[in-house]
């Protein structure tokens, strides 16, 4: 459950923070999510990630389905004038 998460104060060198923030942006994560991702990866690589550790919650836009529903704005093409000429070019 997301409310069971611990909050900590983390002091970082400003250059390290900036590098983490850029990296997080490149991977479409928040800086906080990037730090947690890297810590979990380091724990797993060292064989120290607890089995009972909850998975990182998925946030953001849900995965796109194969086809948008009928009538959605994303599937509508703009109207083109008949005859191929733009309006006002008489």
C-alpha positions as CSV (number, residue, x, y, z in Angstrom):
1,X,0.0,0.0,0.0
2,X,1.4,3.4,-1.0
3,X,0.7,4.9,2.5
4,X,3.1,2.4,4.0
5,X,6.1,4.0,2.4
6,X,8.9,5.5,4.4
7,X,10.0,9.1,4.0
8,X,13.7,10.0,4.5
9,X,15.8,13.1,4.1
10,X,18.6,12.6,1.6
11,X,21.5,15.1,1.3
12,X,23.1,15.0,-2.1
13,X,25.9,16.9,-3.8
14,X,24.1,19.4,-6.2
15,X,25.9,18.0,-9.2
16,X,24.9,14.4,-8.3
17,X,21.3,15.6,-7.9
18,X,21.3,17.3,-11.2
19,X,22.7,14.2,-13.0
20,X,20.0,12.1,-11.3
21,X,17.3,14.5,-12.3
22,X,18.5,14.5,-16.0
23,X,18.7,10.7,-16.0
24,X,15.2,10.4,-14.4
25,X,13.8,12.8,-17.1
26,X,15.4,10.7,-19.8
27,X,13.6,7.6,-18.5
28,X,10.3,9.5,-17.8
29,X,10.6,9.1,-14.0
30,X,10.6,11.5,-11.1
31,X,14.0,12.0,-9.4
32,X,12.6,10.2,-6.3
33,X,11.4,7.2,-8.5
34,X,14.8,7.1,-10.2
35,X,16.6,7.0,-6.8
36,X,14.3,4.2,-5.6
37,X,14.8,2.3,-8.9
38,X,18.6,2.5,-8.6
39,X,18.6,1.5,-4.9
40,X,16.4,-1.6,-5.7
41,X,18.6,-2.5,-8.6
42,X,21.8,-2.3,-6.4
43,X,20.1,-4.4,-3.6
44,X,19.0,-7.0,-6.2
45,X,22.5,-7.1,-7.7
46,X,24.0,-7.7,-4.3
47,X,21.4,-10.3,-3.4
48,X,20.0,-8.1,-0.6
49,X,16.6,-7.1,-1.9
50,X,14.1,-8.5,0.5
51,X,11.5,-10.9,-1.0
52,X,8.7,-9.1,0.9
53,X,9.6,-5.7,-0.7
54,X,6.6,-4.4,-2.5
55,X,6.9,-3.7,-6.2
56,X,7.3,-0.1,-7.3
57,X,3.8,1.2,-8.1
58,X,3.2,1.9,-11.7
59,X,2.2,5.5,-12.3
60,X,1.3,7.6,-15.2
61,X,-0.7,6.9,-18.3
62,X,-2.1,3.4,-18.6
63,X,-0.8,1.3,-21.5
64,X,-2.4,2.1,-24.9
65,X,-4.7,-0.4,-26.4
66,X,-4.3,-1.6,-29.9
67,X,-7.1,0.6,-31.4
68,X,-8.8,3.6,-29.9
69,X,-12.5,3.2,-29.3
70,X,-14.9,4.3,-32.2
71,X,-15.8,7.9,-32.1
72,X,-12.8,9.1,-30.1
73,X,-11.1,12.3,-31.1
74,X,-7.8,10.5,-31.7
75,X,-9.3,8.4,-34.5
76,X,-11.0,11.2,-36.4
77,X,-9.3,12.7,-39.4
78,X,-9.7,16.4,-40.1
79,X,-12.2,17.3,-42.8
80,X,-10.8,18.1,-46.2
81,X,-12.6,20.3,-48.6
82,X,-14.0,18.5,-51.7
83,X,-12.0,19.1,-54.9
84,X,-8.7,19.3,-53.0
85,X,-8.5,23.1,-53.0
86,X,-8.3,25.0,-49.7
87,X,-11.3,27.2,-48.9
88,X,-11.0,30.8,-50.2
89,X,-8.8,29.9,-53.2
90,X,-11.5,30.6,-55.9
